[in-house]
Amino acid sequence: MKVKPTKFVIDEANPFANDLLNRENFADKLTNIVVANKDELVIALDGQWGEGKTTFINMWQAKLVSEGFPCIYIDAFKIDYTDDAFFPIAFEIDDFIKKKLGKEDKRREELFEKTVEVSKRLLLWTGKVGLKALTLNAIGEAEIDSLSKVTDDIAEDVSEQFNKFAEEKFHAHQNTKGLFESYRDTLSEIAAIVGKTEKPLIIIIDELDRCRPKFAVQILEKIKHFFSVENVVFVLSVNQEQLEHSIKAEYGVGIDANTYLQKFVDIKATLPRFNIIENSDSISQYQRNLFKSYGIVESLQYVNNHMSFFHLVACLLSKNKISYRQSERVMLNIKILVSSFRQDNIYYINLLLIAFVSYLVTIRPNIIEDIYSGRMTHDKLAEINDIKTIESRDLQNTIDDLKRYINYCFKDREEINSDDGFYVFYQQTSTERGIHSNPLLGLVEILNSFSYLK
């Protein structure tokens, strides 16, 4: 059983060939903005979680490379185990330059040497690290924190070491500005070389909003102080709302996170979401691809009226504006439920309930809770907005069938008319559903036993 969709493949010759969301035009506009800029530039690409930012970034990067742009991709979430954001970013830049110009290239060697010097300075700037080094670890963390309480006699014993430390730190600060400026100048010069003066070096940092708050803020600050130079463009793939939460977690809830972010970001670009009506063909194609990638099409090809089921799922997802990641969760739930039935016991009516339950568990879990508690009746469930939004002439028969079966789910067994055509489907579902008399909750129990980590 597939529990993940087929891996998305990017064609290097035509990176947007499988772009089912029609975002290539937006990518071209983003490229034009990058090319038109001659100065240092930081762009924040904002999008909600689950809206396909990483897929878009990967396609755009592949297209940039095919057009001759020097481009570096950094997954920030994979490097947030480090204490200082400077080191992994500097390493990725050096590694890229080394591949472009060669390890022995004099300009690359110059940048590497300055990277090492900046790294040393940053380490020495950490007072505890510097002091522990000077005292060969004779003074521990706790002792450093309580130095203000030491006696005069002890202070006199270590005064020479403190004086030496203070003097070295003073001189280090005197030299720091020149060192940092020299590093920035060298980086800008090499970026112009690898871009052949016409194209900037583009550094894409993805998953920034998933990092530890401290590390996410560090990346912003290190870009500003060290890496944001002429001939270099940074593109930060983020969910701005979540990034602002990280800023508040680091500096306190009283900070104006949006204003703080503006100090580091020059342009905000918003990843386009789809207008359901204007892009209905693209959305349908995307959803058909999801059905296929999870193996659902193959599993249901011999079930009568299975296309009505596909249409119901597609409308539930698109007209209720469900994110792409949530759509994948719904598809996974559908796959789990379909696989839990014997293939010869899957009927059209079962599929409608499977679609509805998979949707509710993923998108509206509060409704499931209300059904368990008895607060949700059949009439209320049949009239929720999620169903109303998909009512249309083309889908009305399917919706009517779903509502009738929902009604059966809330009935006691003795209330069911055995002459009704729906009775056989109720009986069939009852053999699969487990301990609950309500078939809808029986399907929920299956998902509770076999589901993704929430």
C-alpha positions in Angstrom: 0.0 0.0 0.0 1.3 3.4 -0.9 1.3 5.8 2.1 3.1 8.5 0.3 2.5 10.0 -3.2 4.8 9.2 -6.0 7.9 11.4 -5.6 7.7 14.5 -7.7 10.2 14.5 -10.5 11.6 17.7 -12.0 12.7 17.5 -15.6 16.0 19.4 -15.8 15.4 20.2 -19.5 12.0 21.6 -18.7 11.6 22.1 -14.9 8.0 23.3 -15.0 6.8 20.5 -17.3 4.9 18.9 -14.4 3.8 22.1 -12.9 0.1 21.3 -12.3 -0.4 24.6 -10.5 0.6 26.9 -13.3 3.2 28.8 -11.4 5.9 29.1 -14.1 4.7 32.6 -15.0 5.1 33.7 -11.4 8.6 32.1 -11.4 9.5 34.1 -14.5 8.4 37.4 -12.9 10.5 36.5 -9.8 13.5 35.9 -12.1 13.0 39.3 -13.8 13.0 41.1 -10.5 16.3 39.3 -9.6 17.9 40.2 -12.9 16.8 43.9 -12.8 18.4 44.4 -9.4 22.1 45.4 -9.3 22.4 45.9 -5.5 22.2 43.6 -2.5 18.8 42.1 -2.3 16.8 39.9 0.1 13.4 38.5 -1.1 11.0 36.7 1.2 8.8 34.3 -0.6 5.7 34.0 1.6 3.3 31.1 1.5 1.2 29.1 3.9 2.4 25.7 5.2 1.4 23.0 2.7 1.1 25.3 -0.2 3.9 23.8 -2.2 6.7 26.3 -1.5 9.5 23.8 -1.6 8.3 22.2 -4.8 8.0 25.6 -6.4 11.5 26.5 -5.2 13.0 23.3 -6.5 11.4 23.9 -10.0 12.5 27.5 -10.0 16.1 26.7 -9.0 16.3 24.1 -11.8 15.1 26.6 -14.3 17.6 29.2 -13.0 20.4 26.7 -13.4 19.3 25.8 -16.9 19.5 29.6 -17.7 23.0 29.9 -16.4 22.3 31.5 -13.0 24.8 30.5 -10.2 22.4 29.1 -7.6 22.8 27.7 -4.0 20.0 25.9 -2.2 20.1 25.6 1.6 17.6 23.7 3.7 17.7 25.7 6.9 15.8 23.1 8.9 18.6 20.6 8.3 21.3 22.9 9.7 19.6 24.4 12.7 21.5 22.0 15.0 24.5 24.5 14.8 25.1 27.2 17.3 25.9 30.0 14.8 24.2 30.4 11.4 27.3 31.9 9.9 29.2 28.7 9.6 26.8 26.5 7.6 25.9 29.4 5.2 29.6 30.2 4.7 30.4 26.5 4.2 27.7 26.2 1.4 29.0 29.3 -0.3 32.7 28.1 -0.1 31.7 24.6 -1.4 29.8 26.1 -4.3 32.7 28.5 -5.2 35.2 25.6 -5.0 33.1 23.6 -7.5 32.8 26.5 -9.8 36.4 27.9 -9.7 38.4 25.0 -8.4 39.9 24.4 -5.0 43.3 26.0 -5.9 41.8 29.2 -7.4 43.5 32.2 -5.7 40.2 34.1 -5.3 38.5 31.1 -3.7 41.5 30.7 -1.4 41.2 34.3 -0.4 37.6 34.0 0.4 38.2 30.8 2.4 41.0 32.4 4.5 38.7 35.3 5.3 35.9 32.9 6.2 38.2 31.2 8.6 39.2 34.6 10.2 35.6 35.7 10.5 34.8 32.4 12.1 37.6 32.8 14.7 36.4 36.3 15.5 32.8 35.2 16.0 34.0 32.4 18.4 36.2 34.9 20.3 33.3 37.2 20.6 31.6 34.7 22.9 33.0 35.8 26.2 32.6 32.4 27.9 34.4 30.6 25.1 37.2 33.1 25.1 37.7 33.0 28.8 37.6 29.3 29.1 40.2 29.1 26.3 42.5 31.5 28.1 42.2 29.6 31.4 42.5 26.2 29.7 39.0 25.4 31.1 40.2 26.0 34.7 37.2 28.3 35.0 33.9 26.5 34.3 30.5 27.9 33.2 29.1 28.2 36.7 32.2 30.0 37.9 32.1 32.5 35.0 28.5 33.3 35.7 29.3 34.1 39.4 32.6 36.0 38.8 31.0 39.2 40.2 30.9 37.4 43.6 34.5 36.3 43.9 36.6 37.7 46.7 39.3 40.3 46.1 42.1 37.7 46.8 40.8 35.4 44.0 40.2 38.3 41.7 43.8 39.4 42.2 45.1 36.0 41.2 43.3 36.0 37.9 43.5 39.8 37.2 46.4 39.3 34.8 44.5 36.9 32.8 41.4 39.2 32.8 43.5 42.1 31.7 45.1 40.2 28.9 41.6 38.9 27.8 40.1 42.4 27.9 43.0 43.9 25.9 42.8 41.2 23.3 39.1 41.6 23.0 39.5 45.4 22.6 42.0 45.0 19.8 39.8 42.4 18.2 36.9 44.8 18.1 39.2 47.4 16.5 40.0 45.0 13.7 36.6 43.5 13.4 35.0 46.1 11.2 37.8 45.9 8.6 37.8 42.2 8.6 34.0 41.9 8.0 34.0 44.5 5.3 36.9 42.7 3.6 35.0 39.5 3.7 31.9 41.1 2.2 33.9 42.8 -0.6 35.6 39.5 -1.5 32.3 37.7 -1.5 30.8 40.3 -3.8 33.7 40.1 -6.2 33.6 36.3 -6.5 29.8 36.4 -6.9 30.4 38.7 -9.9 32.9 36.2 -11.3 30.8 33.1 -11.1 27.8 35.0 -12.5 30.0 36.4 -15.3 28.9 39.9 -14.2 25.5 39.5 -15.8 23.8 37.2 -13.3 23.8 37.5 -9.5 24.6 34.6 -7.3 21.2 33.4 -6.0 21.1 31.8 -2.5 17.8 30.2 -1.7 17.1 29.4 2.0 14.2 27.1 2.4 12.2 25.9 5.5 13.3 29.0 7.6 10.0 29.0 9.4 10.5 25.5 10.7 13.8 26.2 12.5 14.3 26.9 16.2 13.3 30.6 16.8 16.8 31.5 17.9 18.4 30.0 14.8 15.8 31.5 12.4 16.5 34.9 13.7 20.3 34.2 13.5 20.0 33.5 9.8 18.3 36.8 9.2 20.9 38.7 11.2 23.9 36.9 9.7 22.6 37.5 6.1 22.3 41.2 6.9 25.8 41.5 8.5 27.9 39.2 6.3 26.3 37.9 3.2 23.9 40.5 1.8 26.3 42.2 -0.7 26.2 43.4 -4.3 25.9 40.6 -6.9 24.2 38.3 -4.3 20.5 37.8 -4.0 18.9 35.9 -1.1 15.5 34.3 -1.5 14.0 33.1 1.8 11.1 30.6 1.5 9.0 31.3 4.6 5.6 31.4 6.2 5.8 35.0 7.4 3.3 34.5 10.2 5.3 31.7 11.7 8.5 33.5 11.2 7.1 36.5 13.1 6.2 34.1 16.0 9.9 33.0 16.0 11.0 36.7 16.3 8.6 37.2 19.2 9.8 34.0 20.9 13.4 35.4 20.7 12.8 39.0 21.6 9.5 39.0 23.5 5.9 39.3 22.5 6.1 43.1 22.8 8.2 43.5 19.7 6.7 44.6 16.4 7.8 41.5 14.5 6.6 42.8 11.1 8.6 46.0 11.5 11.6 44.0 12.7 11.4 41.7 9.7 11.4 44.7 7.3 15.0 45.5 8.5 16.2 42.3 6.8 13.8 41.8 3.8 13.7 44.2 0.8 10.9 42.6 -1.1 8.0 40.3 -0.1 6.7 38.0 -2.8 3.6 35.9 -2.1 3.3 32.5 -3.7 0.1 32.6 -5.7 -2.8 30.5 -4.5 -5.3 29.2 -7.1 -8.6 30.8 -7.8 -10.8 27.8 -8.0 -13.0 29.0 -10.8 -10.3 30.5 -13.0 -8.0 27.5 -12.6 -10.4 24.7 -12.3 -8.7 22.6 -15.0 -5.3 22.9 -13.3 -6.7 22.0 -9.9 -8.5 19.0 -11.3 -5.3 17.9 -13.0 -3.4 18.3 -9.8 -6.0 16.2 -7.9 -6.1 13.5 -10.6 -2.4 13.3 -10.2 -2.8 12.8 -6.4 -5.4 10.0 -6.9 -3.0 8.3 -9.3 0.1 8.8 -7.2 -1.5 7.2 -4.2 -2.7 4.2 -6.3 -6.4 5.1 -5.6 -7.3 5.1 -9.3 -6.0 1.6 -9.7 -7.7 0.3 -6.6 -11.2 1.6 -7.6 -11.2 1.2 -11.4 -13.8 -1.6 -11.2 -16.1 0.0 -8.7 -19.4 1.3 -10.2 -19.7 5.0 -10.3 -16.2 5.5 -9.0 -15.9 8.7 -11.0 -18.6 10.3 -8.8 -16.4 9.5 -5.8 -13.4 11.2 -7.4 -15.6 14.2 -8.3 -16.9 14.5 -4.7 -13.3 14.4 -3.3 -12.1 17.0 -5.8 -14.9 19.4 -5.0 -14.5 19.0 -1.2 -10.8 19.9 -1.5 -10.9 22.6 -4.1 -14.1 24.5 -3.2 -13.3 24.5 0.5 -9.8 25.9 -0.3 -7.8 23.0 1.3 -4.0 23.3 1.2 -2.0 20.9 -0.9 -0.4 19.3 2.1 -3.9 18.8 3.7 -5.1 17.4 0.4 -2.3 14.8 0.6 -3.5 13.9 4.2 -7.0 13.4 2.9 -5.7 11.2 0.1 -3.7 9.1 2.6 -6.8 8.6 4.8 -8.8 7.5 1.8 -6.1 5.1 0.8 -6.0 3.6 4.4 -9.8 3.1 4.4 -10.0 1.7 0.9 -7.2 -0.7 1.7 -8.9 -1.8 4.9 -11.9 -3.2 2.9 -11.8 -6.4 0.9 -11.7 -5.4 -2.7 -14.9 -7.2 -3.5 -16.7 -5.4 -0.7 -16.1 -1.8 -1.9 -19.2 -0.2 -3.2 -20.1 3.3 -4.5 -21.9 4.2 -1.3 -19.0 3.1 0.9 -16.8 5.3 -1.2 -18.9 8.4 -0.6 -18.7 7.9 3.2 -15.0 7.1 3.0 -14.5 10.4 1.1 -16.5 12.4 3.7 -14.9 10.8 6.8 -11.4 11.2 5.4 -12.1 14.9 4.8 -13.7 15.4 8.2 -10.9 13.7 10.1 -8.2 15.8 8.4 -10.0 19.1 8.1 -12.8 19.2 10.6 -11.8 17.0 13.6 -14.1 19.1 15.8 -17.1 17.7 14.0 -15.9 14.1 14.7 -15.7 15.0 18.3 -19.3 16.4 18.2 -20.5 13.1 16.6 -18.9 11.1 19.4 -20.4 13.3 22.1 -23.9 13.3 20.5 -23.9 17.0 19.9 -23.9 16.5 16.1 -27.2 15.3 14.6 -27.8 14.0 11.1 -29.6 17.2 10.1 -26.7 19.4 11.3 -24.1 17.3 9.7 -25.9 17.3 6.3 -26.0 21.0 6.3 -22.5 22.0 7.3 -20.9 24.6 5.0 -18.3 22.1 3.7 -21.2 20.3 2.0 -23.1 23.4 1.0 -20.1 24.8 -0.9 -20.0 21.9 -3.2 -23.7 21.7 -4.1 -24.1 22.0 -7.8 -26.2 20.6 -10.6 -23.5 18.3 -11.8 -22.8 16.9 -8.3 -26.3 17.0 -6.8 -27.2 13.4 -7.2 -23.9 12.3 -5.5 -24.5 14.8 -2.6 -28.1 13.5 -2.2 -26.8 9.9 -2.0 -24.2 11.0 0.6 -26.8 12.8 2.7 -29.1 9.7 2.7 -26.3 7.5 3.8 -25.3 9.9 6.5 -28.9 9.7 7.7 -28.5 5.9 7.9 -25.4 6.2 10.0 -27.4 7.9 12.7 -30.2 5.4 12.8 -30.7 2.4 15.1 -30.6 -0.9 13.3 -34.3 -1.5 14.0 -35.2 1.8 12.3 -33.7 0.7 9.0 -36.1 -0.4 6.3 -34.7 -3.6 4.9 -36.6 -3.0 1.6 -34.6 0.2 1.0 -31.8 -0.1 -1.5 -29.4 1.6 1.0 -30.0 -1.2 3.5 -27.6 -3.6 1.8 -24.9 -1.0 1.9 -25.5 -0.3 5.5 -25.2 -4.0 6.3 -22.1 -4.4 4.2 -20.4 -1.5 6.0 -21.4 -2.8 9.4 -19.4 -5.9 8.8 -16.3 -3.8 8.2 -16.7 -1.0 10.7 -15.8 -2.6 14.0 -17.5 -1.9 17.3 -19.5 1.2 16.5 -23.2 1.0 15.4 -22.6 4.2 13.5 -20.7 3.3 10.3 -19.2 6.8 10.1 -17.5 6.4 13.5 -16.5 2.9 12.5 -14.4 4.4 9.7 -13.0 6.9 12.1 -11.9 4.1 14.4 -10.0 2.5 11.5 -8.2 5.8 10.9 -7.4 6.1 14.6 -5.7 2.7 14.4 -3.8 3.3 11.1 -3.1 7.0 10.4 -0.3 9.5 10.1 1.3 11.3 13.1 -0.8 14.3 13.9 
